[in-house]
Amino acid sequence: MSNQEPLSTLELYHDVMGVIDSYPESLMALVPPELNGYLRQPERLRWMAEMSAAAFDGDICEIGAKVGDTTRVLAEIAQTYDRRVLVVDPWSPGNTGCNPWDYHVFMANTAEYRDRIDVVRASSMSKEAKAALRSRPLCFSYVDGEHSNRAVTSDLAAVGHTAGIVAVDDIFWSKALQLAFLDAADKLWRVPVCRLGSPPMREGYLLPAGAKPRRIKTAAVADRVLEAMRAGTGLSVIRLGDGESRMLAWPEFTERRTPLFESLRYWFGAASFSHEDLDCMADGLRAAVVSADIVGVPDEAHRRQRKEWAEVESYLKMYNLITDSPLANANLHIELFTSNALANILAATDSVTVIGCRDVADYLKSHYGVKDVRWLPVPVEAQMDGFAPTEHWPDRFDELMCGGITVPKPGHLFLVAAGVLGKIYCARVKGLGGVALDLGSVMDIFAGVRSRSYMDNIVCQ
């Protein structure tokens, strides 16, 4: 068993990148493409397996052993850390790359570690192999079996419970394996690390990021909001988009000037921000995500459109920000508005607090019958006012966070539309016992301001 606390995903990522940088490859001319990225692979695999064994509980798994060269390395590590190696390979003559004598060579090469190795001589897609893989606690897995999308997808599902790193061979030169690798990162809630450009790296790594969160529909979000209001318990519902993606990534994975600077200018105008300012915003946003009860993220269609939308979930994984909170659609604010869900929520209360740049009290009273509307104003986004510097950060932010936000009674509803800082306000509301619902640009609809293109197709209720 490991004798230390498991590494966070971010810590593990930095260690993995350190190994990759320590054992770089160079393009080799006049050789088959599948050999590119192979020269330093043994050293990388050794370090990845050893890091996993040192930090995580479980045995080591190898799918596809051939003559046992890698198996010997894995068995040596298993011996050091008092683990076992589970090897799955059919050694079937006639399979691509398999010779009749491979199994005998494997047995001879691994004889020194026979007491550490458990062999399942069967296809990794067989019931026998899948049962053996899924029943074994694993700290490291190396997938190098049949090179097809179907087989790799099956193999990764079978070792998806691996506590540490999962290595997948040959993704550099196989598009089918690349697709299986990246698809598994999504399905297994793991962080993919690979190098498909120059310098090449033949294998890729899937880093653990915790249990995959469940997904919920917008109707279920509305039910959670109503339940919290009736029970008088705190709740935070937030949404994350491309700007939040850039802020979540600060400072490890984003440049200050581009693209983060574009979002800062969009929100706060042409103002200057210190390193400490950005640290405070990023830390506050990440803490708000951890605190949130429901997190809206871009759906698949949006993830395909823009890199920053696709990266939202990547940073949720990298910083281990999601534990028990379900994920919803980032467009849940629009779906709440265009359905009866928002009307039902507002019908359940006589009083609402709005945190935003629009005074929408008259609209909420006339359209939804809310009797009492309290407004905590924030400056309008700079992009709506010629990108002039606003006083939202840090002046208004500090005012609201240091006593400006108060909750009249437990379960009181807050409608929040304050950009990236609004997510932090939602966490503050929840901490004080209120119910915070991140409505974003829907508040512009209430105010009759067409700030987003989607509004052209929506008729105000």
C-alpha positions in Angstrom: 0.0 0.0 0.0 1.1 3.6 -0.6 2.3 5.4 2.5 1.3 9.0 1.5 -1.7 11.0 0.5 -2.7 10.6 -3.2 -1.4 13.4 -5.4 -3.9 16.0 -6.7 -4.5 15.9 -10.4 -2.6 19.2 -10.8 0.4 17.9 -8.9 0.4 14.7 -10.9 0.2 16.6 -14.1 3.3 18.6 -13.3 5.1 15.4 -12.4 4.1 13.7 -15.6 5.1 16.7 -17.7 8.4 16.7 -15.9 9.0 13.1 -16.9 8.0 13.8 -20.5 10.4 16.8 -20.7 13.2 14.8 -19.1 12.9 12.0 -21.8 12.1 13.9 -25.0 12.0 12.4 -28.5 13.3 13.6 -31.8 12.0 12.8 -35.3 14.0 9.9 -36.8 14.4 10.1 -40.6 14.0 7.2 -42.9 12.2 4.9 -40.4 8.6 3.7 -40.3 6.3 6.3 -38.7 5.3 3.9 -35.9 8.9 4.1 -34.5 8.7 7.8 -34.0 8.2 8.6 -30.3 9.5 5.2 -29.2 13.2 5.8 -28.3 12.6 7.2 -24.8 9.3 5.5 -24.1 10.7 2.8 -21.8 12.1 5.5 -19.4 8.9 7.4 -19.5 6.8 4.3 -18.7 9.1 3.3 -15.8 8.7 6.7 -14.2 4.9 6.8 -14.8 4.4 3.4 -13.2 6.7 4.2 -10.3 5.0 7.5 -9.6 1.6 5.7 -9.6 2.8 2.9 -7.3 4.3 5.4 -4.9 1.2 7.6 -4.7 -1.8 5.2 -5.2 -2.9 1.8 -3.9 -3.5 -1.2 -6.1 -1.6 -3.5 -8.5 -0.1 -2.9 -11.9 -1.8 -4.0 -15.2 -0.4 -4.6 -18.6 -2.7 -5.4 -21.6 -0.6 -6.7 -24.4 2.8 -8.0 -23.2 4.3 -9.7 -26.3 7.8 -10.9 -25.1 7.7 -9.2 -21.7 10.2 -6.4 -22.1 7.9 -3.9 -20.4 6.5 -6.6 -18.1 10.0 -6.9 -16.5 10.1 -3.2 -15.8 6.6 -3.2 -14.3 7.4 -6.3 -12.2 10.5 -4.7 -10.8 8.4 -1.8 -9.7 5.8 -4.1 -8.3 8.5 -5.9 -6.2 9.7 -2.6 -4.8 6.3 -1.5 -3.8 4.9 -5.0 -2.8 2.4 -5.1 -5.6 1.5 -7.6 -8.3 1.4 -7.3 -12.1 -1.7 -8.5 -14.0 -0.8 -9.4 -17.6 -3.5 -9.9 -20.2 -2.5 -11.2 -23.6 -3.9 -14.1 -25.8 -0.5 -14.7 -27.5 -2.4 -16.0 -30.4 -0.3 -16.8 -33.5 -1.7 -15.2 -36.5 -2.6 -12.0 -34.7 -0.9 -8.9 -36.1 2.6 -8.7 -34.7 2.4 -12.0 -32.8 4.8 -14.8 -33.4 4.3 -18.5 -32.3 7.3 -18.3 -29.9 6.3 -15.0 -28.2 4.7 -16.6 -25.2 7.7 -18.9 -24.5 10.0 -15.9 -24.8 7.7 -13.9 -22.4 7.9 -16.7 -19.8 11.7 -16.9 -20.0 12.1 -13.1 -19.8 9.9 -12.8 -16.8 10.9 -15.9 -14.9 12.8 -13.9 -12.3 9.5 -12.2 -11.3 7.2 -15.2 -11.6 5.9 -14.8 -8.1 4.8 -11.2 -8.9 3.0 -11.8 -12.2 -0.6 -13.1 -12.8 -1.2 -14.0 -16.4 -4.6 -14.1 -18.1 -4.0 -15.8 -21.5 -7.1 -14.5 -23.3 -8.2 -11.6 -25.4 -8.7 -8.5 -23.3 -12.2 -8.2 -24.7 -13.1 -11.7 -23.4 -15.4 -12.0 -20.4 -12.6 -13.7 -18.4 -10.2 -10.9 -19.0 -12.7 -8.1 -18.3 -13.7 -9.8 -15.1 -10.1 -10.1 -14.0 -9.3 -6.5 -14.8 -12.4 -5.0 -13.2 -12.1 -6.9 -10.0 -8.5 -6.0 -9.4 -7.6 -2.7 -7.6 -5.0 -1.0 -9.9 -2.5 1.9 -9.4 -1.2 1.9 -13.0 -2.4 0.4 -16.3 -0.6 0.1 -19.6 -2.8 -0.5 -22.6 -0.9 -2.0 -25.6 -3.2 -4.7 -26.9 -5.2 -5.0 -30.1 -4.8 -1.7 -32.0 -8.3 -0.9 -33.0 -10.7 1.8 -31.7 -13.1 -0.9 -30.5 -10.5 -2.9 -28.6 -8.8 0.2 -27.0 -12.2 1.6 -26.0 -13.1 -1.8 -24.4 -9.7 -2.0 -22.6 -9.9 1.5 -21.2 -13.4 0.9 -19.9 -12.1 -2.3 -18.1 -9.2 -0.4 -16.4 -11.1 2.9 -16.0 -11.1 2.4 -12.2 -7.3 2.6 -12.1 -6.4 4.9 -9.2 -3.3 6.4 -10.9 -2.1 6.8 -14.4 -3.4 4.9 -17.4 -0.9 4.7 -20.3 -2.1 4.0 -23.9 0.5 3.0 -26.5 0.7 4.0 -30.2 -1.7 6.9 -30.3 0.9 9.0 -32.1 0.5 7.2 -35.4 -3.0 5.8 -35.1 -6.0 8.1 -35.6 -8.3 5.3 -34.4 -6.4 5.0 -31.1 -6.2 8.8 -30.7 -10.0 8.9 -30.9 -10.4 6.1 -28.4 -7.9 7.8 -26.1 -9.6 11.2 -26.1 -13.1 9.7 -25.9 -12.0 7.7 -22.8 -10.8 10.9 -21.2 -14.3 12.3 -21.4 -16.1 9.1 -20.5 -13.8 8.3 -17.6 -13.4 11.9 -16.3 -9.7 11.9 -16.8 -7.1 14.4 -18.0 -5.5 13.4 -21.3 -1.8 14.1 -21.7 -0.2 13.4 -25.1 2.1 14.9 -27.7 0.9 14.4 -31.2 3.1 17.0 -32.8 6.8 17.6 -32.6 8.7 16.3 -30.8 6.6 13.2 -31.0 5.6 10.9 -28.2 4.2 7.5 -29.1 2.0 7.0 -26.0 -0.5 9.0 -24.2 -1.5 9.2 -20.5 -4.9 9.5 -18.8 -4.6 11.1 -15.3 -7.2 10.5 -12.6 -9.5 13.4 -11.7 -12.0 11.8 -9.4 -15.4 10.2 -10.0 -17.2 11.3 -13.1 -20.1 13.7 -12.1 -23.6 12.9 -13.0 -25.6 15.1 -15.5 -29.0 16.6 -14.7 -31.6 18.3 -16.8 -32.8 21.9 -16.4 -36.1 20.7 -14.9 -34.2 19.0 -12.1 -32.2 22.2 -11.5 -35.5 24.1 -11.0 -36.7 21.4 -8.6 -33.4 21.7 -6.5 -33.9 25.5 -6.4 -37.5 25.2 -5.2 -36.6 22.6 -2.7 -33.9 24.7 -1.2 -36.2 27.8 -1.0 -38.9 25.8 0.8 -36.5 24.1 3.2 -34.6 27.4 3.9 -31.2 26.0 3.0 -28.4 27.6 1.1 -27.9 26.7 -2.6 -25.6 27.9 -5.4 -26.3 27.3 -9.1 -23.6 28.7 -11.4 -22.7 28.5 -15.1 -19.2 28.5 -16.7 -18.3 29.7 -20.2 -15.3 30.6 -22.2 -14.3 33.6 -20.0 -14.5 31.5 -16.8 -12.4 28.8 -18.6 -9.6 31.3 -19.0 -9.8 32.5 -15.4 -10.0 28.9 -14.0 -6.7 28.2 -15.8 -4.8 31.1 -14.2 -1.9 31.0 -13.8 -0.8 27.5 -14.8 -2.5 27.2 -18.1 -3.3 30.6 -19.5 -1.4 33.6 -20.7 -2.1 36.9 -19.0 -2.4 38.9 -22.2 -4.1 36.5 -24.5 -6.7 35.1 -24.2 -7.3 36.0 -20.6 -6.7 39.7 -21.2 -9.5 39.7 -23.8 -11.9 38.5 -21.2 -10.7 41.0 -18.6 -11.1 43.8 -21.0 -14.6 42.6 -21.9 -15.6 42.5 -18.2 -13.8 45.4 -16.6 -12.5 47.6 -19.5 -9.0 48.7 -20.2 -7.8 48.5 -16.6 -4.6 47.1 -15.3 -4.6 44.0 -13.1 -1.8 42.8 -10.8 -0.7 39.2 -10.4 -2.4 39.3 -7.0 -5.6 40.6 -8.5 -5.8 37.7 -10.9 -4.8 35.2 -8.2 -7.6 36.4 -6.0 -10.2 36.2 -8.8 -9.0 32.8 -10.0 -8.9 31.4 -6.4 -12.3 32.8 -5.7 -13.8 31.4 -8.9 -12.4 27.9 -8.2 -13.7 28.1 -4.6 -17.1 29.1 -6.0 -17.2 26.1 -8.2 -16.3 23.8 -5.3 -19.0 25.4 -3.2 -21.7 25.2 -6.0 -24.4 22.6 -5.8 -25.0 22.6 -9.5 -22.5 23.7 -12.2 -23.6 24.5 -15.8 -21.0 23.6 -18.4 -21.0 24.0 -22.2 -22.8 21.1 -24.0 -21.1 19.0 -26.7 -22.3 21.3 -29.5 -20.7 24.3 -27.9 -17.5 22.4 -27.0 -17.0 21.7 -30.7 -17.3 25.4 -31.6 -14.7 26.9 -29.4 -11.6 25.7 -27.6 -12.3 27.6 -24.4 -15.7 26.0 -24.1 -14.2 22.6 -24.5 -11.6 23.4 -21.9 -14.1 24.2 -19.1 -14.4 20.5 -18.1 -10.6 20.1 -18.6 -9.9 22.6 -15.8 -12.7 21.2 -13.6 -10.8 18.0 -13.8 -7.3 19.5 -13.5 -8.1 21.4 -10.3 -10.4 18.6 -8.9 -13.2 21.1 -8.6 -16.2 18.7 -8.9 -16.9 16.3 -6.1 -20.6 15.6 -5.4 -22.0 18.4 -7.6 -23.9 17.4 -10.7 -23.3 19.1 -14.1 -26.0 20.9 -16.1 -26.1 22.7 -19.4 -24.5 26.1 -19.3 -27.5 27.4 -21.2 -29.8 26.4 -18.3 -30.6 30.1 -17.7 -32.1 30.3 -21.2 -33.9 27.0 -20.7 -35.3 28.2 -17.4 -36.6 31.4 -19.0 -38.1 29.9 -22.1 -39.9 27.2 -20.1 -42.2 27.5 -17.2 -39.5 26.7 -14.8 -38.4 30.2 -13.9 -42.0 31.3 -13.6 -42.6 28.4 -11.2 -39.6 29.4 -9.1 -40.6 33.1 -8.9 -44.2 32.1 -8.1 -42.9 30.4 -4.9 -41.7 33.6 -3.4 -42.8 37.1 -2.6 -39.3 38.7 -2.4 -36.2 38.5 -4.5 -32.8 40.1 -4.4 -31.1 40.9 -7.7 -27.3 41.2 -8.0 -26.6 42.8 -11.5 -26.2 45.9 -13.5 -29.9 46.1 -14.5 -32.8 47.4 -12.5 -35.4 44.8 -13.4 -37.7 45.3 -10.4 -40.7 46.5 -12.5 -40.3 43.5 -14.9 -40.2 40.9 -12.1 -43.2 42.5 -10.4 -45.4 42.9 -13.6 -44.5 39.6 -15.3 -43.9 37.2 -12.4 -45.9 38.9 -9.5 -42.9 39.3 -7.2 -44.0 41.9 -4.6 -40.6 42.9 -3.2 -37.4 43.3 -5.3 -34.2 44.4 -3.7 -31.4 45.4 -6.1 -27.7 45.3 -5.4 -26.2 47.0 -8.4 -22.9 46.3 -10.0 -21.2 48.2 -12.9 -22.3 47.2 -16.4 -19.8 45.0 -18.4 -17.2 47.2 -20.0 -18.0 45.8 -23.5 -21.5 47.4 -23.2 -19.9 50.8 -22.5 -17.0 51.3 -24.9 -14.6 49.2 -22.8 -14.1 52.1 -20.3 -12.7 50.9 -17.0 -15.3 50.0 -14.5 -15.3 50.0 -10.7 -16.5 46.5 -10.3 -13.1 45.1 -9.4 -12.0 45.6 -6.6 -14.2 48.4 -5.3 -17.8 47.1 -5.7 -16.6 43.5 -5.3 -15.1 44.3 -1.9 -18.3 46.2 -0.8 -20.6 43.3 -1.6 -18.3 40.6 -0.2 -17.7 42.6 3.0 -21.2 43.1 4.2 -23.0 44.3 1.1 -24.7 40.9 0.6 -27.2 40.1 3.3 -29.8 37.4 3.4 -33.2 38.5 4.8 -34.2 34.9 5.7 -33.0 31.4 5.1 -33.8 30.2 1.5 -34.2 33.8 0.2 -33.8 33.8 -3.6 -31.0 35.8 -5.3 -31.0 36.3 -9.1 -27.4 36.9 -10.1 -26.0 38.4 -13.3 -22.5 39.7 -12.6 -20.1 37.9 -14.9 -17.2 36.0 -13.5 -17.5 37.7 -10.1 -21.1 36.6 -10.0 -20.1 33.1 -9.4 -18.2 34.2 -6.3 -21.3 36.2 -5.1 -23.3 33.0 -5.5 -21.0 31.2 -3.2 -21.3 34.1 -0.7 -25.1 33.9 -0.9 -25.1 30.2 -0.2 -22.7 30.6 2.7 -25.2 33.1 4.3 -28.1 30.7 3.8 -29.6 32.1 0.6 -30.4 30.5 -2.7 -28.4 31.9 -5.6 -29.4 31.3 -9.2 -27.0 32.5 -11.9 -29.3 34.0 -14.6 -26.6 35.9 -16.5 -27.8 37.6 -19.7 -31.4 36.6 -19.2 -31.5 39.7 -17.0 -30.8 41.8 -20.1 -33.9 40.3 -21.6 -35.9 41.5 -18.5 -34.4 45.0 -19.1 -35.1 45.0 -22.8 -31.4 45.0 -23.7 -30.3 42.7 -26.6 -26.8 41.9 -25.4 -26.5 38.4 -27.0 -27.3 37.0 -30.4 -29.5 34.3 -29.0 -32.0 36.9 -27.9 -33.1 37.6 -31.5 -35.0 34.4 -31.4 -36.6 34.8 -28.0 -39.8 36.8 -27.3 -40.1 38.2 -23.8 -42.8 36.6 -21.7 
